[in-house]
Amino acid sequence: MPDNDNRPRFLTTKEVAELLRVKERKVYDLAAADEIPHRRITGKLLFPTDEIHAWIEGPQAQPRKARPSVLAGSHDPLLDWAIRASGCGLATLCNGSRDGLEKFLSRDAALAGIHLPDETGWNLSAVRDLKLDDSVLIAWAVRKRGLLISKDAVGGIRSIEDLKGKRVALRQPGSGTSVLFSGLLAKTGLSEGDLAPAGDHAHTEHDAAAAVMTGEADAALGLEALAGQFKLAFLPLTEENFDLLIDRTSYFTEPVQRLLNFTRSKDFHDKAAALGGYALNDTGAVRWLSQ
């Protein structure tokens, strides 16, 4: 068996089949019957390596590792500010919603910030598909999202359709914004191939807005909260739920409680109002709880 430090965090269906010396169809059958540890992340079937080996080894397997005080997942300007202003001490590894879910599943993060669209709204299908235990989904904010448009391009971009041939700052694959943008393009008959990508992928909301402000891009799918800060035109398209997926044990730790308590402060609400584009009516409410 390979050393734990060299293991991938997740195995594919083919890799599990090779490990068990069975056909891939058998692995699919085991997952469908909930007889093997597995997760579905935005439709893809993955198998947590540590849990698979523990499942093979049986009841004598080692206990799960403790989670670090790390928030992974998607970037949110208000959340980023609140972590610093509250002094909660959480570290951040923000590289998109899907990456956040993977880090949460591998227990490399105590929290994951996500905003993944589904057929009925936001985030609920994504977390239900993971078949998690001891986890809770907490509302952070409802955010206004739309097109951030440069001053030079504002007259020529009045809809998603107008992005054809334009320089667009794209977010990294697996981010909630990337998933949403692909869906918005598809509804108009467009794809990313119809755009002129501007530079490398933008990994944060600030990166996307900065690309538009500096003239590297004509537009980007971004937050209203960044439009004012970067002096960009804003074309509203949707409102999205940004939520925090939290391990139940971690929920009661000092860093997480300090952050959540800070959301009830006047400073927090004043900052949200100053940024614009945030609705905090349900902040802190439980949106989903594992069984």
N, C-alpha and C positions, 0 to 999 in steps of 0.2 A: 504494500500500500504506500503511495507517495506521501512525502512529508506534508503536513497540513499547510505550511507556509507556501508550498508550491501548487496547491490545488486551486483550480478555478472555483469561484464562488457558486457557480451554477453549472449543471450538466445538461446537455441536450438529450432528446429522446434516444438518438443513436448511441451516445456515450453511455447512457444508462443500460441500454440493451446489451452493449458490449461488456459492461461491467457485470451484468447478471447472467450473461451468456444465453440470452433469449432473443427472439425476434422483436423488432420494434413494435409490431402489432400488439404483442403481449404487454409492453410498457404502456401503450395507450389504454389497453383494457384495465390494467392495474390503476392507472390514474382516474379513469372514468368511474371505477368502483371505489375510489378513495382508499385504496389499499396500499398506496405508496406516497411518500411526501412529495408534493408538487405544488407549483404555483402557476397561475396564468397572468402574464403581464402584457397588457394590451393585446390579448389574443394569442400570445406565444406561450407554449408549454415549456416550463423550466423546472429543474429539479435541484434544490439546495444541496450542495455537495456534502456538507457536514451531516445534514439530516438523512441523506441517503445512506451514508456509511453507518450512522447510528441505527437506522432501520435494519440494515443488514446484520449488524452486530447484536441487535436485540436489546433487552432490558439493561444489560451491563454497560451500555454506552455512556460516555462522559456527559455531564450536564452541560447545558447550553452556556456559551460564553456571555459574560456581562456586557451590556451595551455601553459605549462611551457617551459622554455628554456632547453629542454631535447632532446638528441639524443638517440633513442632506435634502436634495430635491431641487425644486424650482426657486428662482430668485424673486423676492418681493421687496421693493424699496422700503415700505413701511416696516416690514418684519426685520430687515437688515438694520434699520435705524433703531428699532425697539430693542433688539438684542444688545446693542451698544449702550443705549440710553438707560436700560434697566440694570445693567451690570450683572446680568444673569450668568455670564461665563460660558454660554454655549459656543462651541466652535461651529463653523459652517463649511459645508462642502456642496456648493450649489452648482449642479451640472444638469439640470433638467428633471422633470417629474419621473420619467422612467428610471433614470439612474438613481433617484432618491428611493424609489420602491425597491430596487435591487439592493441598495445599501441597507435599507430597513430589513429586508428579508434575510440578509446575511448577518444581521445584528452588528453591522458596522456603524449604525446610527440609531439614536433614540427617537428621533423625529424625522419625518419627511414632509416637506411642503409640496403639495400637488395641486394641479388644475387641469385635469384631463376630461375632455368632453365625452359624454356617452349619449345613448338614445333618449334618456329621460332628464338629463341635466349635467351634473359635474361630479366626478370622483367616486360616486357610490358603486357603480359597476366595477370600477378598477379595484377597489379594496375588497369588495365581496368575492371577486374572482380569485383573490390570493388565498382564501381559506385560512385566514390568520386566527390565532388565538391571542388572548391577553392584549388586545389592541383597541384603540378608540380613535375616531375621526372627529376632530374639533374644528369648528368654523373659525377661520381667521378673519376674512373679509370678503365682500362682494366687490369686484373691481370692474371698472369700465375699460374695455379694450377696443381698439380700432386701429386705423392707419395713422402713423406719424408721418407727416409729409414735409419735405423741405420747402423753403420759401420759393425756390426756383421752380418747383414742380407742382405747387399747390393748384395752379389753374388747370393743369392737365390731368389731375387725379381726383375724381369725384366718386369713384366706386372701385370695387375689386377688379372689375373688367378692365378698368383703365390702367392696371398694372402691367398689362401685356407689353413686353419689350422694355419695360422700365427697370432701372437698377434697384434691386430690393435687398435689404439686409435680412438674411435668413437666419433663423435660430437653429441650434444643433439638433440633429435627429433624436427623437425620444423626448424632447421637451414638450410640455403641454402646448406651448405656442405653436410649435411645429406641427403637432397633430391637428390643432384647430385650423391653422392656416391651410393645410392640405385639404381639409374638408371644405373650407370657404372657397378655395380655388376650384375644387371639383364641382361645386354647385353652379359655377359659371362656365364650366367646360374647359377650364384652364388647368395647368399643372406647373410645377416649378420650372419645367423645361421651356415654358413660354416667357419666363422672366430672364432678366440679366442679373445673376447673383453678384452682389457687391462685396468683394473681399472674402475673408474667412467667415465662418459661422460666428454669429454673436452669441456669447454664452450667458449673458445677463441682460436684463431690461435696460440697464445703463449702456451697455455695449451697443445694443441696437439703436437706441436714441442718439448716441454719440456718432454713429456711422451716418445717420441722416443729417445731423447738425453740421458735421464737417464737410458735407458734400460728397462723401464716398457713396452714399445711396440716395435715391430719390424718395424712398419710403421704406417703412418697416411696420410690421404688426406689433403694436406696443400698447402701453398703458397711458391713459389720460394723465395719470400722475406725473409722467415724464414729459408730456407735451409742454406744460408750463415751465418746468425746470430748464428744458433745453430750447425753449422759444420756438416750438414747432407747431404747425397746423395739425389739428386732430379731427379725424373723421370717425365718429363712433360707429361700431358694428355690433357689439354684444356686451353683455354683462356676464362675468364668470365667477364661480365660487373658488376661492383659494382656501384650502383647508390644510390642517396639520394632522398627519397620521402619527400617533404617539403610542409607544409601548406603555401598557398600564402601570408597570412598576416604575418606569421612568417618569410617568405623569406626576407622581408624588415626590419626585426629587426636588431639591432646592432650586437648581437652575430652571427647570420647567415651571415650577410654581411661581418663581419670581417673575418670569416672563409673562405668564398668564395674569398674575396679579397686576402687573404694570399696564395691561390693556384696559384696566378700569380707571386709570388715572386721567386727570385733566390734560396732562402733557401729551399723552398718547392720542387722545381725541383731537387736541389742537393740531398736532402734527398731521394727522390724517386729513383734517380739514384744509390745512395749508397745502398739502400735496394735491388734493382734489382727486376725484374719481374713485373714492372709497365709500362704501356703506358698511357701517359697523353694527347694525341692528342685532345680529346674531353672534357676534364675536364671543367665543368661549362656549358656545352651545355644542352639545353632542349631536353630531349628524349621523353617526353610525357607531355601533358597539359590537365587538365580536362576541360570539356565544361562548 
